[in-house]
Every structure is written in structure tokens, then in C-alpha cells.
Amino acid sequence: MHVHIGIYTHSYTHTHALHIMYVCACMCAHVHMRVCTRTCVCAHVHVCIHACAQIHTYMHAYTHSPPSSRGGSRYADRVSAWRLVPAALCPQGPPRPRKKQAPPVSEPGPTPAFSAPQISQAHVPPITGHQRWATVHRGSRGASKRLSGALQTGLPVPAPLLHPPDISVVQKLQGIESTFIARFEMEALSERFSPEQWHEPSAPDPMTTRAGRALAALLLSQPQPPPPPVRRKLALLFAMLCVWLYMFLYSCAGSCAAAPGLLLGSGSRAAHAPPAALATAADGTPPRLPFRAPPATLLANEGAASQEEQGPEAPDSPSPISSFFSGSGSKQLPQAIIIGVKKGGTRALLEFLRVHPDVRAVGAEPHFFDRSYDKGLAWYRDLMPRTLDGQITMEKTPSYFVTREAPARISAMSKDTKLIVVVRDPVTRAISDYTQTLSKRPDIPSFESLTFKNRSAGLIDTSWSAIQIGIYAKHLEHWLRHFPLRQLLFVSGERLIRDPAGELGRVQDFLGLKRIITDKHFYFNKTKGFPCLKKPEGSPKPHCLGKTKGRPHPDIDSEALRRLRDFYRPFNRKFYQMTGHDFGWD
Ligand SMILES: Nc1ncnc2c1ncn2[C@@H]1O[C@H](COP(=O)(O)OS(=O)(=O)O)[C@@H](OP(=O)(O)O)[C@H]1O
């Protein structure tokens, strides 16, 4: 176990006006556990406690149109108010006002004393001749929505703060911690400044600046709010410990599911991996994923050239649990890539695989080996999620399969890269491809007219990418020049829909993963017409792929379909031969 203590700062801007900087101290503990029986399983937990102080800076710029010579000029004004607010823990925010400190809202009375900057909302009424400012306090300790605020009546509001930009800023910042403007009004201005000090019609800007400085000084002179009681600190500490324990047990459950060795002493994937699989990558990065030899019954298939519509089914954001671990582990080049084919079912496969605790994948398609190769492997690796020992990094870009340069490039990265190709009947694949294009450009010609160079002669236009991608045998030849067949797995797109668990079983074997994903993970959604996940990665709720997957296809002329099937038949046969698997498309 390592413990470290550090100090850091971070800051953000709520709007253009309010900037908050945190000065934080953190204490982190990193626990690394290794449990070995017949095999070894590692678990890492990283937990930090942060204590922060906030520094608020409020600034704005506005256009002011003073009378006479200054008309139309633009002035920048800056009102800065600095205040240090001791906070218990960052997520907790600063301490809330005590219940008894908030006078009832219905009883206008004297300006309440401010004990802490916890006013969560500022209500700025429309400006009339005689101003009223109301501040709504959020009740403390569970009575969060209760109004227990104070109403200040009859207070003259200084002109600079009434300037429309000021008001709009205040309104914009409602609900944030900007209510110190109202605070100025309520407690500071009424006591320290006479309204006359704030009015100078001929030269309002210097006055505003002076006022800002005065307000800043006023704020700095305010007493610090009292520290939260020890009891609250202990409660927070206890809550942190509970979260830590929960995270630990959760991660343990994941690891244990993936590698029962932790609990049962059976073998993990890493432990069974052959040493040969630990070869060094082209850029010197040692791949950490040891692969098992693929099963003898490989299917065969090829790829596509896709620009997938990114939807919610292609999440890039890590799950809460993933985020928790994001500080641990390291980014690795992918050890396995779904290289194709476009519209084959690649998104479904990747999302299903992500359920596996030993799989970490990029959500979006990186398109590194076809479009961004000149950015270099370091750029590519940086796209990857962090992984721990024994976890596998994956990505999917279906266009790799039909990219001439991709096989050599991937081989140069690592000759051991595992390649997965989801293949689908080339005719329905072409229609699916066309449907996708049609959804973006409804004015394109019909499928039939794009398919044929000469329809009456039945001459197929093989230059059309929707047709070309489906000539799988031709594309596969390029890959086999750089990779042995055993390093490719061909997944049937049709079977992925009919029997996702069966197909996922083959994929997990191929990747050397324990078979964690089974039929228990899927249900068939009748409305969608596809299998969906009961619990996708990072979510307890069932999830189907989005609208861009499983679109209804347009009706295609049966004669055109027949000719297209005739066209693909010899290529399909060749493909079956090359891969040793009959996909049954003919
Ligand atoms: N479970 C599940 N849910 C929804 N859709 C599924 C699923 N499994 C496979 N498919 C089929 O995946 C087809 C889209 O393929 P890809 O994800 O490879 O498309 S893309 O190349 O990434 O754009 C998509 O093609 P279309 O039906 O033509 O839209 C689906 O048929």
C-alpha cells in the first residue's frame, strides 16, 4: 500500500463571469493486492481524499453608452471579489448555513448576517424605481428545497450594479455560487456605502471600478465561516470509506468473475497465456495481453469502409467504475481490433464485448490505420482507455478491412494483433450500406440504378463501394499476406443477431478471455427486432443499439437482387474456401 499527499490547483469558469479556482490538498492511498493460489490475480484500488479551498473571481465586460462624448464607447469593467472558503471535501462543497441563521421568507426584516457562501439561488426581481432584493437560502440538513431565506426591502440599489449587463449576469448565474452580488447589496452596500457613492452619471465606469475594489476589500475583511463540526467530518470520512469499500468489492467482483482464481483458485487468462504472446510491439511497448491460440474452427470473413454514425451506442465516456480506475493502469496499443466489415454488425459486437471486465475499448472509431496514420502510434495509443494487467485494449474501425495499407501498418504495430471481422451476406450488407447513405442524403439515385453499370445487360458496377466491400475474398487476400489465418476470427453477422451468446463465446475464446458473456447477458427486444444487452458496461439498465442500427431497408427489385446474388456467388465460394467456413449466403 502506498500513501501520498499532494497539493494542486484546478479551476473552471461557470460562465464568462464567474471563475472559481480550487486550491486542494489530497491524500491518496493506492492498494495493490496480489492473491496467488494456482494462478495469480491482482487488484488495484486507488482512493483519494481531497480538501479544497475555493477562490472566486467575478468579472464581466459590458458595453456602456454614457451620455455625451463617451457615447457608444466600449468599456471593460472588472469587479473582483476574492474570498477563501474553506470546504470540507470537494464533492461536498462549502458548508451550508445553519437553519436558525435563515429568517423566514415571509417576514421582511433586517439584512441577515452571512455566515457562509451557501446561498444557492439569487432571485433578482425586475428593476423598478425602488428596489427589492430577495435572497433565497437553501435550507440545511435535508430541508433542501425549503425556503428559509431573507427578504430585504426598500434598499436602494447602486447604479453600476443595476446596469443591465450586471443584472443579466446575476440572472445567468442564478443557482450557482454567484449570489455574492446580492450579498453585496444586502449587507455590504447598505452599511458601508451611501447610494450617492454609487452614482456618477457622467463617468460611471471609474466609479464601478472603485466600487469593485471596495467590494473586494469588503469581502476580504469578512470573517471566515466556522469550520464544519467534527461530527460532520467524521461522517464524511465514513462515507468515503464506504465508497472505497464498495469500489473495492465491485472491482473484486469483476476480477473474480473474470478470473476466479481470486476466489476459487482457478486459472486466469493471463496465467494461461503462452510466453510467445508477450512479444514487444513495434514502438517498443510490450503488449501485456497474452493470447491463447485460436480455436481450430475459425470462420472467415472480410471488412468494410465505414464512417459510422456515432450515437449513444458508441460511448466514449467511461462508466463510473471505469472512471474510478482511470487514474490507474496505462494506455496500451490495442491487442485486438475489429477491422470490418462495414454494416456487418461491428458495433453490436464491440458493445457486447465491452461487458467483459477484461475488455476495455474505445467507443468511437479511431480510423488510425486508414486516415490518421501520419499522426503516429503515440497519438493512437493516447486514444486508448487505460487498462490494468490482464485487460485487453480494443478498437473497431470497419474500414480497415478494405484499406490496402492497413494490413502492413497493423502488422508493423504488432504482428500479434488479433483481427476480428464481422461478415454478413454481401447483398444485405450492400443494401444496409445504401440505406445508411440514403438516410443522410435522401436524394441519391435508387439502389438498382447505382448497382448496375448497364441494367439491361446486368453489368454490376464494382466501382461502387457498397458493392466492392462485399467482395470479401479479394480483401482477405491482402490480409493473408501479413497475418496468418489463425490470427483472424470471422464472426457471422447473421448469427450475431440469431445467437449472440454463441458468437460471443467464440470471440472470447479467440481473445483468450474467460467466457463471461453468456446468454444471461442478452434479451431479445421485440420492438427493436434485435438482441439487446440486459446490463451494458457501466449501466444497470437494459440497452439496445441506437436508431442507426437496425434501420428498415427499402424494397429492392427482385430481379436486381437475383443478379446481385449471381455476381457475389463465386466470390462467396472462394471466401468460404479461404476461411474454411460456409456462411450460407447462397
Ligand atoms: N444487436 C443488434 N442491434 C442492432 N443492430 C445489430 C445488432 N446486431 C447486429 N446488428 C446489425 O448491425 C448492422 C450495423 O452494422 P455495423 O455496426 O457494423 O455498422 S457500421 O459499419 O459501424 O456503421 C445493422 O445493420 P442494419 O440492420 O442494416 O441497420 C444491424 O443489422
The ligand as a MOL file (V3000), in Angstrom:
LIG
                    3D

  0  0  0     0  0            999 V3000
M  V30 BEGIN CTAB
M  V30 COUNTS 31 33 0 0 0
M  V30 BEGIN ATOM
M  V30 1 N -27.9600 -6.3490 -31.6050 0
M  V30 2 C -28.0270 -5.5940 -32.6840 0
M  V30 3 N -28.7200 -4.4510 -32.6640 0
M  V30 4 C -28.7860 -3.6870 -33.7690 0
M  V30 5 N -28.1740 -3.9870 -34.9230 0
M  V30 6 C -27.4710 -5.1130 -34.9910 0
M  V30 7 C -27.3660 -5.9540 -33.8810 0
M  V30 8 N -26.6060 -6.9990 -34.2290 0
M  V30 9 C -26.2700 -6.8200 -35.4910 0
M  V30 10 N -26.7830 -5.6840 -35.9670 0
M  V30 11 C -26.6160 -5.2080 -37.3230 0
M  V30 12 O -25.5560 -4.2820 -37.3090 0
M  V30 13 C -25.6920 -3.5540 -38.5100 0
M  V30 14 C -24.8260 -2.3390 -38.4520 0
M  V30 15 O -23.5110 -2.8040 -38.5810 0
M  V30 16 P -22.2670 -2.0200 -38.0410 0
M  V30 17 O -22.4550 -1.7330 -36.5900 0
M  V30 18 O -21.0570 -2.7790 -38.3980 0
M  V30 19 O -22.3600 -0.6720 -38.8600 0
M  V30 20 S -21.1860 0.3820 -39.0870 0
M  V30 21 O -20.3360 -0.1090 -40.1500 0
M  V30 22 O -20.4740 0.5260 -37.8410 0
M  V30 23 O -21.8990 1.6040 -39.4820 0
M  V30 24 C -27.1630 -3.2670 -38.5730 0
M  V30 25 O -27.4940 -3.1630 -39.9280 0
M  V30 26 P -28.8950 -2.5950 -40.4390 0
M  V30 27 O -29.9340 -3.5650 -39.9380 0
M  V30 28 O -28.8300 -2.5640 -41.8890 0
M  V30 29 O -29.0480 -1.2460 -39.8190 0
M  V30 30 C -27.7910 -4.4640 -37.8970 0
M  V30 31 O -28.4260 -5.3420 -38.7830 0
M  V30 END ATOM
M  V30 BEGIN BOND
M  V30 1 1 1 2
M  V30 2 1 2 3
M  V30 3 2 2 7
M  V30 4 2 3 4
M  V30 5 1 4 5
M  V30 6 2 5 6
M  V30 7 1 6 7
M  V30 8 1 6 10
M  V30 9 1 7 8
M  V30 10 2 8 9
M  V30 11 1 9 10
M  V30 12 1 10 11
M  V30 13 1 11 12
M  V30 14 1 11 30
M  V30 15 1 12 13
M  V30 16 1 13 14
M  V30 17 1 13 24
M  V30 18 1 14 15
M  V30 19 1 15 16
M  V30 20 2 16 17
M  V30 21 1 16 18
M  V30 22 1 16 19
M  V30 23 1 19 20
M  V30 24 2 20 21
M  V30 25 2 20 22
M  V30 26 1 20 23
M  V30 27 1 24 25
M  V30 28 1 24 30
M  V30 29 1 25 26
M  V30 30 2 26 27
M  V30 31 1 26 28
M  V30 32 1 26 29
M  V30 33 1 30 31
M  V30 END BOND
M  V30 END CTAB
M  END
